[in-house]
Amino acid sequence: QVQLVESGGGLVQAGGSLRLSCAASGRTFTLYVMGWFRQAPGKNREFVAFITWSGGGSTYYSDSVKGRFTISRDNAKNTMYLQMNSLKPDDTAVYYCAGSSLVGYGGNYYLEDKYRYWGQGTQVTVSS
């Protein structure tokens, strides 16, 4: 089993930046991909970004955050990060860390059902 805990959320003005962290524990050696999802009030959970946990660290971003957010990893610390720049009020949401042990699904890791492990979420609020 894998446990994931997000941190780093908070309140920031539009145009500002935040860095989210996701600390993984347990059987982290089973992870292949880690990703970020978010859920805004009244909306469905949506994909943000993912990175391969092992190997070369391939990344993929949703169009809504591409060019503004950067996903990264530190395998030695069992931690994944999401650097969020140029934040907009529309970025306001609960952000969730997710982990997948599935191998070989390529770009399909933007789908929620590819992830078995989920964190509790951290609130990000962007004021205008």
C-alpha positions, 0 to 999 in steps of 0.5 A: 500500500501507498499513502500520499499526503499533500501540503502547500496549499493556501491563499494567493493573489492572482498572478502569484505562485504556490508550490504543492508537495506530495509526500509518499510513504509505504510501498513507494517502490511500486509506483510508476506514475504520480499525478495531480488532479483538482476539483473546483466547487460545483465541478468535476475532478479534472486532470492537471499533470502527471510524471513518471515516478521511475525512469526518465520522468516524462511529464504531461499537462492539461491545456489549462495549466500548460506553460504555467504549472510545472510538475517535478519529482524527488525520488530520494525524498519520495516527494512530488511537487507542483509549482504553480505560477501565474495563478488565476482565480479559475485555479481555485480548487482542492488539489489531489495527489495521486499515484499509479502502479500500472505500467505501460498505459502511456498518455492514459494517465490523465484518467482518474481510474488509472490511479489507485492511491489518493491523498486527502487534498489541499485547498488552493484559493486564488483571489482576484 
